[in-house]
Amino acid sequence: MKINGVNIDSTFAEAFPMKATRIIITAMNQKWAFRAANSIRGFASSVIACGCEIDIERALKPSETPDGRPGYSVMIFAMSVKDLEKQVPMRVGQSVMTTPTTACFSGMDGKIRLPLGKNLRYFGDGYQTSKIFDGRRYWRIPVMHGEFICEDTTGVCDAIGGGNFLVLGKSAHHVLSACETAVEAIEQLDNVITSFPGGIVGSGSKVGSKYRFLPASTNQAYCPTLRGLVDSRLSGEVGSVVEIVIDGLTEEAIRKAMRVGITTACHYWGSARALCRISAGNYGGNLGKYHFHLEDILAGCD
């Protein structure tokens, strides 16, 4: 299979179950809302070492937020509800409450609830108050810039992590510029995020390592500098490989994001023969139960 002259490997991306929540961050203006949202996604690229994966889902107009101010929708993924319970209140407290003029609201319903203001209210040192509107509790926490409004809890849902595709090209310039456009296209979609810096992974990993203490290590089969030393999956013309990893709330959301991202990347450089192949992180079934087959996802694309 080819798209705009770029070969598509007959393989699948292997993904795994996660838990996710969504929060809404607002502020006096878009600039300060972004600063809070950008801060909360710091050091949240991969659950391998960060404990969670976070990214901005999209910007929100004042007409789309609970308090009528500009804001951002942020999605947070982790391996369990327990992990979310640890990560979410801590990050909201340190990255959102500390940002001037912000407020934080639940962006997801669900029977399972995570604490937001329920935990952070104690920062008010007894001066905090709460109100219930439409069956939802909100906390008013006095802070030096005024007050921090935070919803009591937010919902949790089942989710999927690790949808992915690999872009193989002649140089780092070629693959990176193509992937930048792919990530920009994926960012227009709802219910998915790309949590790595800029949405792009420069150090894609495989499951396991020769060192027992490491759960993941460099994917040597796709490292250009190791060609000739290992069982490489790279042809001689490939000089660089990067990966785009997608977390989503549903299988369909990830399928759509992969389709949009791959076709966008292929149409950026494909006709110039600067991109060589599109592949995916397939770990032989050792990573997760969700298999996203490239040929099925891309059926009908050219």
Secondary structure, 3 states (H helix, E strand, C coil): CEECCEEECCCEEEEEEEEEEEEEEECCCHHHHHHHHHHHCCCCCCCCCCCCEEEEEEEECHHHCCCCCCEEEEEEEECCHHHHHHHHHHHHHHHHCCCCCCEEEECCCCCCEEECHHHHHHHHCCCCEEEEECCEEEEEEEECCEEEEEECEEECEEEEEEEEEEEEECCHHHHHHHHHHHHHHHCCCCCEECCCHHHCECCCEEECCCCCCCCEEECHHHCHHHECCECCCCCCCCCEEEEEEEEECCHHHHHHHHHHHHHHHHHHHHHHCCEEEEECCCCCCCCCCEEEEHHHHCCCCC
